[in-house]
Amino acid sequence: MFAWIRLAELLLGIIFLGAGLNGYVVLFGFEAFAPTSPEAMEFLGEGYFLALEKGVEIIAGVFLLIRRFVPLTLMILASIIVNIVAFHLFVDSDLLLLALFVTFLEGVLVWHYRESYKELLKSKPKVSTLKSGK
Protein backbone atom coordinates (compact mmCIF):
# COMPACT_ATOMS: atom_id res chain seq x y z
CA MET A 1 0.00 0.00 0.00
CA PHE A 2 2.81 2.40 0.86
CA ALA A 3 4.27 2.10 -2.65
CA TRP A 4 0.95 3.18 -4.23
CA ILE A 5 0.67 6.15 -1.88
CA ARG A 6 4.24 7.20 -2.62
CA LEU A 7 3.55 6.85 -6.34
CA ALA A 8 0.44 9.06 -6.01
CA GLU A 9 2.50 11.66 -4.10
CA LEU A 10 5.21 11.61 -6.75
CA LEU A 11 2.78 11.85 -9.66
CA LEU A 12 0.80 14.70 -8.10
CA GLY A 13 4.05 16.45 -7.12
CA ILE A 14 5.48 16.15 -10.63
CA ILE A 15 2.24 17.35 -12.21
CA PHE A 16 2.00 20.45 -10.02
CA LEU A 17 5.71 21.25 -10.11
CA GLY A 18 5.65 20.92 -13.90
CA ALA A 19 2.47 23.01 -14.25
CA GLY A 20 3.90 25.69 -11.99
CA LEU A 21 7.21 25.86 -13.83
CA ASN A 22 5.38 25.83 -17.16
CA GLY A 23 3.36 28.84 -16.00
CA TYR A 24 6.50 30.75 -15.05
CA VAL A 25 8.09 29.93 -18.41
CA VAL A 26 5.05 31.52 -20.08
CA LEU A 27 5.11 34.42 -17.61
CA PHE A 28 8.69 35.17 -18.59
CA GLY A 29 7.70 35.28 -22.27
CA PHE A 30 8.94 31.88 -23.44
CA GLU A 31 7.08 29.09 -25.19
CA ALA A 32 5.36 26.63 -22.85
CA PHE A 33 7.10 23.24 -22.61
CA ALA A 34 3.91 21.37 -21.65
CA PRO A 35 0.33 21.55 -22.93
CA THR A 36 -1.57 24.58 -21.68
CA SER A 37 -5.09 25.77 -22.08
CA PRO A 38 -5.16 29.06 -23.98
CA GLU A 39 -8.38 29.96 -22.17
CA ALA A 40 -6.75 29.25 -18.79
CA MET A 41 -3.75 31.39 -19.66
CA GLU A 42 -6.09 34.18 -20.73
CA PHE A 43 -8.01 33.84 -17.46
CA LEU A 44 -4.85 33.86 -15.33
CA GLY A 45 -3.41 36.78 -17.28
CA GLU A 46 0.22 37.82 -17.29
CA GLY A 47 0.48 39.42 -13.90
CA TYR A 48 0.34 38.68 -10.21
CA PHE A 49 -2.50 36.12 -10.41
CA LEU A 50 -0.53 33.82 -12.72
CA ALA A 51 2.59 34.23 -10.58
CA LEU A 52 0.65 33.56 -7.36
CA GLU A 53 -1.18 30.50 -8.70
CA LYS A 54 1.89 28.96 -10.27
CA GLY A 55 4.04 29.79 -7.24
CA VAL A 56 1.66 27.84 -5.00
CA GLU A 57 1.71 24.96 -7.48
CA ILE A 58 5.54 24.88 -7.47
CA ILE A 59 5.75 24.90 -3.67
CA ALA A 60 3.04 22.25 -3.37
CA GLY A 61 4.76 20.08 -5.96
CA VAL A 62 8.07 20.29 -4.12
CA PHE A 63 6.45 19.49 -0.75
CA LEU A 64 4.78 16.42 -2.23
CA LEU A 65 8.02 15.26 -3.82
CA ILE A 66 10.00 15.59 -0.59
CA ARG A 67 7.08 14.38 1.60
CA ARG A 68 6.88 17.44 3.87
CA PHE A 69 3.64 19.00 5.12
CA VAL A 70 1.69 16.60 2.89
CA PRO A 71 -1.73 16.95 4.63
CA LEU A 72 -1.45 20.76 4.59
CA THR A 73 -0.30 20.70 0.96
CA LEU A 74 -3.28 18.55 0.01
CA MET A 75 -5.65 21.00 1.70
CA ILE A 76 -4.16 23.92 -0.20
CA LEU A 77 -4.27 22.00 -3.48
CA ALA A 78 -7.90 21.00 -2.95
CA SER A 79 -9.18 24.49 -3.73
CA ILE A 80 -6.91 24.75 -6.76
CA ILE A 81 -8.05 21.34 -8.02
CA VAL A 82 -11.74 22.25 -7.64
CA ASN A 83 -11.10 25.31 -9.81
CA ILE A 84 -9.11 23.30 -12.35
CA VAL A 85 -11.89 20.71 -12.70
CA ALA A 86 -14.62 23.37 -12.92
CA PHE A 87 -12.65 25.30 -15.52
CA HIS A 88 -12.04 22.24 -17.71
CA LEU A 89 -15.60 21.03 -17.23
CA PHE A 90 -17.30 24.32 -18.20
CA VAL A 91 -14.79 26.32 -20.26
CA ASP A 92 -12.11 24.20 -21.94
CA SER A 93 -12.54 20.43 -21.93
CA ASP A 94 -9.23 19.65 -23.68
CA LEU A 95 -7.41 18.79 -20.44
CA LEU A 96 -10.42 17.44 -18.55
CA LEU A 97 -8.97 13.91 -18.33
CA LEU A 98 -5.81 15.25 -16.71
CA ALA A 99 -7.94 17.30 -14.30
CA LEU A 100 -9.92 14.20 -13.36
CA PHE A 101 -6.71 12.20 -12.90
CA VAL A 102 -5.35 14.91 -10.60
CA THR A 103 -8.64 14.80 -8.68
CA PHE A 104 -8.33 11.03 -8.33
CA LEU A 105 -4.76 11.31 -6.99
CA GLU A 106 -5.83 14.03 -4.56
CA GLY A 107 -8.72 11.87 -3.35
CA VAL A 108 -6.50 8.84 -2.79
CA LEU A 109 -4.01 10.90 -0.80
CA VAL A 110 -6.64 12.74 1.26
CA TRP A 111 -8.16 9.38 2.16
CA HIS A 112 -4.73 8.03 3.13
CA TYR A 113 -4.04 11.05 5.36
CA ARG A 114 -7.63 11.29 6.69
CA GLU A 115 -6.48 11.00 10.32
CA SER A 116 -4.73 14.36 9.91
CA TYR A 117 -8.03 16.08 9.18
CA LYS A 118 -10.17 14.74 12.05
CA GLU A 119 -9.74 17.81 14.27
CA LEU A 120 -10.59 20.10 11.38
CA LEU A 121 -13.93 18.38 10.87
CA LYS A 122 -15.16 18.73 14.45
CA SER A 123 -17.97 21.23 14.95
CA LYS A 124 -16.57 22.23 18.35
CA PRO A 125 -12.79 21.85 18.22
CA LYS A 126 -10.55 21.93 21.27
CA VAL A 127 -9.05 25.29 22.02
CA SER A 128 -5.68 25.33 23.67
CA THR A 129 -4.97 27.91 26.34
CA LEU A 130 -1.65 29.41 27.18
CA LYS A 131 -0.65 29.04 30.80
CA SER A 132 2.04 31.13 32.39
CA GLY A 133 5.01 29.28 33.81
CA LYS A 134 4.46 30.70 37.33
C-alpha positions as CSV (number, residue, x, y, z in Angstrom):
1,M,0.0,0.0,0.0
2,F,2.8,2.4,0.9
3,A,4.3,2.1,-2.7
4,W,1.0,3.2,-4.2
5,I,0.7,6.2,-1.9
6,R,4.2,7.2,-2.6
7,L,3.6,6.9,-6.3
8,A,0.4,9.1,-6.0
9,E,2.5,11.7,-4.1
10,L,5.2,11.6,-6.7
11,L,2.8,11.9,-9.7
12,L,0.8,14.7,-8.1
13,G,4.0,16.4,-7.1
14,I,5.5,16.2,-10.6
15,I,2.2,17.4,-12.2
16,F,2.0,20.5,-10.0
17,L,5.7,21.2,-10.1
18,G,5.6,20.9,-13.9
19,A,2.5,23.0,-14.3
20,G,3.9,25.7,-12.0
21,L,7.2,25.9,-13.8
22,N,5.4,25.8,-17.2
23,G,3.4,28.8,-16.0
24,Y,6.5,30.7,-15.1
25,V,8.1,29.9,-18.4
26,V,5.1,31.5,-20.1
27,L,5.1,34.4,-17.6
28,F,8.7,35.2,-18.6
29,G,7.7,35.3,-22.3
30,F,8.9,31.9,-23.4
31,E,7.1,29.1,-25.2
32,A,5.4,26.6,-22.8
33,F,7.1,23.2,-22.6
34,A,3.9,21.4,-21.6
35,P,0.3,21.5,-22.9
36,T,-1.6,24.6,-21.7
37,S,-5.1,25.8,-22.1
38,P,-5.2,29.1,-24.0
39,E,-8.4,30.0,-22.2
40,A,-6.8,29.3,-18.8
41,M,-3.7,31.4,-19.7
42,E,-6.1,34.2,-20.7
43,F,-8.0,33.8,-17.5
44,L,-4.8,33.9,-15.3
45,G,-3.4,36.8,-17.3
46,E,0.2,37.8,-17.3
47,G,0.5,39.4,-13.9
48,Y,0.3,38.7,-10.2
49,F,-2.5,36.1,-10.4
50,L,-0.5,33.8,-12.7
51,A,2.6,34.2,-10.6
52,L,0.7,33.6,-7.4
53,E,-1.2,30.5,-8.7
54,K,1.9,29.0,-10.3
55,G,4.0,29.8,-7.2
56,V,1.7,27.8,-5.0
57,E,1.7,25.0,-7.5
58,I,5.5,24.9,-7.5
59,I,5.8,24.9,-3.7
60,A,3.0,22.2,-3.4
61,G,4.8,20.1,-6.0
62,V,8.1,20.3,-4.1
63,F,6.4,19.5,-0.8
64,L,4.8,16.4,-2.2
65,L,8.0,15.3,-3.8
66,I,10.0,15.6,-0.6
67,R,7.1,14.4,1.6
68,R,6.9,17.4,3.9
69,F,3.6,19.0,5.1
70,V,1.7,16.6,2.9
71,P,-1.7,17.0,4.6
72,L,-1.4,20.8,4.6
73,T,-0.3,20.7,1.0
74,L,-3.3,18.5,0.0
75,M,-5.6,21.0,1.7
76,I,-4.2,23.9,-0.2
77,L,-4.3,22.0,-3.5
78,A,-7.9,21.0,-2.9
79,S,-9.2,24.5,-3.7
80,I,-6.9,24.8,-6.8
81,I,-8.0,21.3,-8.0
82,V,-11.7,22.2,-7.6
83,N,-11.1,25.3,-9.8
84,I,-9.1,23.3,-12.4
85,V,-11.9,20.7,-12.7
86,A,-14.6,23.4,-12.9
87,F,-12.6,25.3,-15.5
88,H,-12.0,22.2,-17.7
89,L,-15.6,21.0,-17.2
90,F,-17.3,24.3,-18.2
91,V,-14.8,26.3,-20.3
92,D,-12.1,24.2,-21.9
93,S,-12.5,20.4,-21.9
94,D,-9.2,19.7,-23.7
95,L,-7.4,18.8,-20.4
96,L,-10.4,17.4,-18.6
97,L,-9.0,13.9,-18.3
98,L,-5.8,15.3,-16.7
99,A,-7.9,17.3,-14.3
100,L,-9.9,14.2,-13.4
101,F,-6.7,12.2,-12.9
102,V,-5.4,14.9,-10.6
103,T,-8.6,14.8,-8.7
104,F,-8.3,11.0,-8.3
105,L,-4.8,11.3,-7.0
106,E,-5.8,14.0,-4.6
107,G,-8.7,11.9,-3.3
108,V,-6.5,8.8,-2.8
109,L,-4.0,10.9,-0.8
110,V,-6.6,12.7,1.3
111,W,-8.2,9.4,2.2
112,H,-4.7,8.0,3.1
113,Y,-4.0,11.1,5.4
114,R,-7.6,11.3,6.7
115,E,-6.5,11.0,10.3
116,S,-4.7,14.4,9.9
117,Y,-8.0,16.1,9.2
118,K,-10.2,14.7,12.1
119,E,-9.7,17.8,14.3
120,L,-10.6,20.1,11.4
121,L,-13.9,18.4,10.9
122,K,-15.2,18.7,14.5
123,S,-18.0,21.2,14.9
124,K,-16.6,22.2,18.4
125,P,-12.8,21.9,18.2
126,K,-10.5,21.9,21.3
127,V,-9.0,25.3,22.0
128,S,-5.7,25.3,23.7
129,T,-5.0,27.9,26.3
130,L,-1.6,29.4,27.2
131,K,-0.6,29.0,30.8
132,S,2.0,31.1,32.4
133,G,5.0,29.3,33.8
134,K,4.5,30.7,37.3
